[in-house]
Amino acid sequence: MIDVIVPAVTSRSRDGRLDHGSGRAFLAAAGLGILVLLLGNAVAPKGDERYEWTQYLLLGTCYPLLLAALALSSARGPVAGRLLASVESLLALLALGAGLLLVVRTQRWVVLGAALAQVLLVGVLARDRQRETSGPWWRPMTLGLDLAVAAGAWTAAAGLVMTKGILVADFIPIHRLDAVAGFRDGMLALPASLALVVANVAARPTRSAARTTAWRAAENVVALVIIGLASFRADYLLNRAALYHWGPFVGPVELVRQGEWLLWDVPAHYGFLNTVMVALMPIASAWDAFYVANAVLLFLSGSLLFFAFRFPAMGLVNALFALAVSLAAVFWLPGLPGYDGFSGVLVTPAVGPIRFIWCFVLLSVLRVAASRSQAGRPIRILLGGGWLAWLAGSLWSAESAMYCAATWLPAWVILVWHHVRRGAGGARTRLRRAAALLSAPVLLIVAATSAITGYYVLRLGQAPDWYCFAEYSVAFASGFKGLPADRLGGVWALFLVLIGLSAVLLSTARSAASFPVLASLVGAFGSLWATSSYFVSRSHEVNATNLAPIMCMAIATAVHALRLQPERGRGERWVETALGAVLAVMLALAGGSGRLSSPGAWSLRHYAWSIENRRPPMDAALSTALATAGVLPTDPIVFEEWGAPWGRRDGPPERAWLPTKPFLAFAPLAPERKKLYLSRFVERVGLGGWLVEKRSSRLSSPWGSMRWLAVQLSRTHVARRTYEKDEWRLVWFGLRHPTADPNAP
């Protein structure tokens, strides 16, 4: 078997050295990945979250080291070349066997038809196929291996499906609100998506850039207008799901605007700098401020992804493809697709750019730097902007800090090595230069944290509690609300993109391509691996589609690197097949739901610049209870709820006397941290106030018992007045020292 696979997946030059443009890079990278997974399966504890985290960490540490060793072992001698070819052929056999096993285990037989269609389209449309070193694509051995790779790739990519009630194709969902339109659109979505992907990923441009400059500008403007409209689309805002998911963002913003302090007495579920940014926006309503901030970030991420797939010297078809990928990955797949109209990512903002935006920015910087470097243009100013983006991303949130570190720092090390290696001076001079450049992240982060600490000391009188910055990430990494991964689900789509990216990285390293290109690939690998921790932490299948934008940015980086290579062999074709399968499935998922052709889908009433008037009014019974109890709009008040406040009230925002806005923010915290936040807040604010609770949900929330609040309140406050009406219970808690509580009724 090895004698058959070796010539099929490798090619050698006259001196016996392995050529970089060959089929073995993709299968070798895949085989290494499978080998690492088998290693993790042997050493990881079974039956809990530690198993998934062990596999994840091995893919981020052991796998890159093995990949680097494979890249560096490309020796020049004929004996060494044949030995390495045999090793990589064994890895290829492992990869092919794993792909076949996945096809059999999942039994998604319909993907075989999609795989065959893709192989035939690639063979027909690839305009540079005559330069492939492996011979014509229609030879039986070549065609068989192409089909095997495509079948495994489509099986893995189809794991992105999580919607129930689906069409025959397993990855085209029928929208539950419009099954007829879903059937019609689903039948059209898959072939159209596949043709669009192949025409852009496999084909090469033939038109000159000069002929298309004016048209490209017009096409780009139209695309950006469409992305802008999608960013401000307000379907189902604000429904119950949106109120629940917006609460952890809006609540801390209102507390900061009230004068309270992050990193001290205000827990911020989703970050530090993002909360500060929204709080400082010159928009009166915190709800509107967050809506606008999120929409702007959506527009930025959608635009960056659009230009990532806007290939040079390609025309209208490429513009349609780039726009379709941007809309599908950024707007239509993340969140709750098929449940809340078009605006899944607006309903559930935590799955969108408010979490991942700086990965988009850094990957765009690295990709543009690679292109400029290939053209002989300077990149120093661009890299300076990258450092500012890295610093902002590091302060954005603890999650973002990890994502940005994995994206930027390894790429920076490669760029520094390249700069020092070709610089003038002796070894000592180069060492000093390298030390100075590599110390940049330490100096930047020390300067930023020192400035923030100094500001806190001057204004608050206390140094910030920096553990507040990371405690939510620690809680979720420790298994809070964790879910096991479906071993036949979306995890394989993530793995496939990682493997495709690794294959391009391996091929690029062996071809001695420019170091900025290599750095962009390393950054994409680090970004995809780091953000996948979001899926590992809570392995619900929807979190795989939530990572669609990052997967697409990684795919765009790989495709750009392939286009910079002088030759296109079978390995490159297989990478394009695998990554193209993921893109085609994403486009089919987004376009086959029936939403695009549903009545009123493109009505302008769906778009809004303000959503304050869309906030539902307060429950009528609760409003009556507040009025009867004599609660004034200016009275300090806290609602015991798990999402956002109980509807819109007339007058100014509620004055909070506890930091539980919302209570959901306290769910992941350790008991001692809950008490610490409450004691700090009460000590600073020194107020009593109303606690409004729904008696039917008291002590029975989905996030655990509320007894800790009663215990803590008993130490600082005392219930002085109680009013009950229907299902509502209103209690005025005064401080145990009434003279310090001027707002007591």
Summary of the structure (lengths in Angstrom):
residues: 745
radius of gyration: 27.8
end to end distance: 86.4
largest distance: 92.7
contacts: 2622
relative contact order: 0.12
helix: 65%
strand: 5%
